[in-house]
């Protein structure tokens, strides 16, 4: 049995504790009790269904568990160093995907005008879809496409939207399916490196067309 730590009262404290027990994470200590990770991801609120914007401290905990514990430790190929999401800051915009009372995925965005990173004065020039995750047993059901569609619908007035470079093979397939079904979005969806200037953008639709024609796609944005 894991020893009971002092009551964790802050977001950084929760993160710190989980990271200390990273190889053994099976529970999270909240409100004087241990909670199994699967229980942390459940809700009794019937209003939580579909994509819900992360706003509360509790939702930040759910986002952290999905990202660092479920994806980072349990459902990621640990040999794939290219696929790893850092813990999201409290200022990062995110939505959690809820289905039948459980959190099954999430996506995060970099807002237009937000800083590209600590210690830099450079800001993103367009909204950017930064991370997307769907739990293994819920994949193959179009949820990734649904999250990409929600991202695009959230910014109807922006002429250009970004997806963070490099796009993984799985995310590329999501983009391909989405753009084949939504031709109106083909001209404004770009693979981007921060901050997203024109020289840092690559057309995702062009990449789809080149691959369909059996031609080599551009290597980077």
Secondary structure per residue as TSV (DSSP state, phi and psi in degrees):
chain	resnum	aa	ss	phi	psi
A	1	X	-	360.0	138.6
A	2	X	-	-72.6	141.2
A	3	X	-	-67.9	147.3
A	4	X	-	-79.6	121.0
A	5	X	-	-84.3	171.3
A	6	X	S	-58.8	154.4
A	7	X	-	-56.3	125.7
A	8	X	-	-85.9	122.0
A	9	X	-	-114.2	-5.6
A	10	X	S	-131.1	158.0
A	11	X	H	-59.6	-44.4
A	12	X	H	-65.4	-34.3
A	13	X	H	-64.1	-41.2
A	14	X	H	-62.3	-47.8
A	15	X	H	-59.5	-44.9
A	16	X	H	-61.8	-43.5
A	17	X	H	-65.0	-44.0
A	18	X	H	-62.8	-39.9
A	19	X	H	-67.4	-34.0
A	20	X	H	-63.8	-33.5
A	21	X	T	-106.4	30.4
A	22	X	G	-56.4	-43.8
A	23	X	G	-74.3	-9.2
A	24	X	G	-121.4	16.4
A	25	X	-	-65.9	112.6
A	26	X	S	-130.7	-7.2
A	27	X	E	-153.9	162.2
A	28	X	E	-126.4	136.5
A	29	X	E	-94.5	111.4
A	30	X	E	-139.8	137.8
A	31	X	T	53.1	49.0
A	32	X	T	67.5	17.2
A	33	X	E	-143.7	154.7
A	34	X	E	-87.2	135.2
A	35	X	E	-121.9	128.8
A	36	X	E	-59.9	144.9
A	37	X	H	-56.8	-37.6
A	38	X	H	-65.9	-32.6
A	39	X	H	-70.4	-34.0
A	40	X	H	-61.2	-31.2
A	41	X	T	-87.4	4.7
A	42	X	B	-106.3	156.1
A	43	X	-	-139.6	149.1
A	44	X	-	-101.2	3.0
A	45	X	-	-84.2	111.5
A	46	X	T	-66.2	-16.9
A	47	X	T	-74.2	-17.6
A	48	X	-	-84.5	92.5
A	49	X	-	-149.0	135.0
A	50	X	E	81.2	-156.6
A	51	X	E	-85.6	123.4
A	52	X	E	-126.2	129.4
A	53	X	E	-64.9	136.2
A	54	X	-	-75.4	121.6
A	55	X	-	-132.8	-38.1
A	56	X	S	-92.1	166.5
A	57	X	H	-61.3	-42.4
A	58	X	H	-61.3	-38.2
A	59	X	H	-68.3	-31.6
A	60	X	H	-65.2	-36.6
A	61	X	H	-63.4	-44.9
A	62	X	H	-59.9	-44.2
A	63	X	H	-60.6	-43.3
A	64	X	H	-62.7	-44.9
A	65	X	I	-64.6	-42.8
A	66	X	I	-60.2	-43.1
A	67	X	I	-76.5	-57.7
A	68	X	I	-83.4	-37.9
A	69	X	I	-90.6	-57.5
A	70	X	I	-68.8	-56.3
A	71	X	I	-73.9	-51.5
A	72	X	I	-63.9	-30.4
A	73	X	I	-117.9	-39.1
A	74	X	I	-98.7	-31.8
A	75	X	S	-122.9	14.7
A	76	X	S	-109.0	145.7
A	77	X	-	-69.3	107.6
A	78	X	T	-66.3	-13.4
A	79	X	T	-86.8	-7.6
A	80	X	-	-95.4	89.9
A	81	X	T	-69.0	-19.4
A	82	X	T	-75.7	-19.6
A	83	X	S	-108.7	89.2
A	84	X	-	-153.6	127.2
A	85	X	-	-100.2	128.6
A	86	X	-	-70.9	154.6
A	87	X	-	-55.1	138.2
A	88	X	-	-82.1	141.4
A	89	X	-	-73.0	161.9
A	90	X	T	-66.0	-15.4
A	91	X	T	-93.7	-8.8
A	92	X	S	-76.8	135.9
A	93	X	E	-80.1	137.7
A	94	X	E	-152.9	156.6
A	95	X	E	-129.7	139.2
A	96	X	E	-102.8	138.7
A	97	X	E	-95.6	116.2
A	98	X	E	-105.8	135.8
A	99	X	E	-140.4	124.5
A	100	X	T	52.4	42.4
A	101	X	T	82.3	10.9
A	102	X	E	-134.4	146.8
A	103	X	E	-81.7	119.6
A	104	X	E	-117.5	-1.4
A	105	X	E	-179.2	177.9
A	106	X	E	-162.0	163.3
A	107	X	E	-141.9	151.6
A	108	X	E	-124.4	154.1
A	109	X	E	-131.9	152.2
A	110	X	E	-101.1	118.5
A	111	X	-	-73.2	145.6
A	112	X	T	-59.3	128.0
A	113	X	T	92.9	-8.5
A	114	X	S	-81.7	154.6
A	115	X	B	-66.0	142.5
A	116	X	S	-72.7	-20.3
A	117	X	S	177.1	169.0
A	118	X	T	-66.0	142.3
A	119	X	T	79.1	13.0
A	120	X	-	-131.1	147.6
A	121	X	-	-98.0	5.1
A	122	X	-	-81.2	135.3
A	123	X	B	-117.4	152.4
A	124	X	-	-64.3	138.4
A	125	X	S	-94.0	-3.5
A	126	X	S	-158.2	158.8
A	127	X	-	-65.3	138.9
A	128	X	E	-129.3	127.7
A	129	X	E	-77.8	113.9
A	130	X	E	-97.3	-51.8
A	131	X	E	-133.9	144.9
A	132	X	E	-138.6	134.1
A	133	X	E	-146.2	135.2
A	134	X	E	-128.7	133.6
A	135	X	-	-61.8	149.1
A	136	X	G	-53.1	-47.5
A	137	X	G	-73.0	-4.7
A	138	X	G	-110.8	7.1
A	139	X	T	-80.2	164.1
A	140	X	T	76.5	14.7
A	141	X	S	-117.5	11.9
A	142	X	S	80.6	13.7
A	143	X	H	-72.8	-34.7
A	144	X	H	-63.2	-42.9
A	145	X	H	-63.2	-39.3
A	146	X	H	-63.3	-38.0
A	147	X	H	-70.5	-38.8
A	148	X	H	-64.8	-39.8
A	149	X	H	-63.7	-41.7
A	150	X	H	-62.6	-41.0
A	151	X	H	-58.9	-47.1
A	152	X	H	-65.0	-39.0
A	153	X	H	-71.0	-22.5
A	154	X	H	-71.0	-24.1
A	155	X	T	-124.7	64.6
A	156	X	T	-68.7	-21.8
A	157	X	T	-97.2	-3.3
A	158	X	-	-85.3	132.6
A	159	X	S	-74.6	-22.7
A	160	X	-	-138.3	139.3
A	161	X	E	-128.6	147.2
A	162	X	E	-114.0	155.3
A	163	X	E	-123.2	129.4
A	164	X	E	-59.7	134.2
A	165	X	S	-82.6	141.8
A	166	X	S	-86.9	143.8
A	167	X	-	-80.6	127.0
A	168	X	-	-69.1	159.8
A	169	X	H	-55.8	-39.8
A	170	X	H	-66.4	-41.9
A	171	X	H	-70.0	-32.4
A	172	X	H	-61.4	-40.8
A	173	X	H	-65.0	-35.9
A	174	X	H	-61.9	-47.1
A	175	X	H	-61.7	-41.7
A	176	X	H	-60.8	-49.3
A	177	X	H	-62.0	-41.2
A	178	X	H	-64.9	-46.1
A	179	X	H	-71.8	-30.2
A	180	X	H	-65.7	-33.2
A	181	X	H	-88.2	-19.3
A	182	X	-	-130.8	75.7
A	183	X	G	-60.4	-23.1
A	184	X	G	-67.7	-15.3
A	185	X	G	-98.6	-3.9
A	186	X	T	-63.7	-34.6
A	187	X	T	-81.4	-14.4
A	188	X	T	-116.0	4.5
A	189	X	E	-104.7	120.8
A	190	X	E	-128.4	146.6
A	191	X	E	-85.1	124.1
A	192	X	E	-131.7	147.9
A	193	X	-	-103.1	147.1
A	194	X	T	-65.9	144.3
A	195	X	T	-89.3	3.8
A	196	X	-	97.1	27.3
A	197	X	-	-66.7	166.5
A	198	X	G	-58.5	-34.7
A	199	X	G	-73.7	-5.6
A	200	X	G	-112.2	19.0
A	201	X	E	-119.9	144.3
A	202	X	E	-132.8	136.0
A	203	X	E	-69.3	120.9
A	204	X	H	-69.2	-37.9
A	205	X	H	-65.1	-37.6
A	206	X	H	-61.8	-41.3
A	207	X	H	-62.2	-40.2
A	208	X	H	-61.0	-47.1
A	209	X	H	-63.1	-42.7
A	210	X	H	-63.7	-41.8
A	211	X	H	-68.8	-36.1
A	212	X	H	-65.4	-30.4
A	213	X	T	-86.6	-0.7
A	214	X	T	75.9	21.3
A	215	X	-	-102.9	151.6
A	216	X	-	-66.6	136.0
A	217	X	-	-87.4	156.2
A	218	X	-	-56.3	142.5
A	219	X	S	-76.2	-26.5
A	220	X	-	-151.1	172.1
A	221	X	-	-69.2	360.0
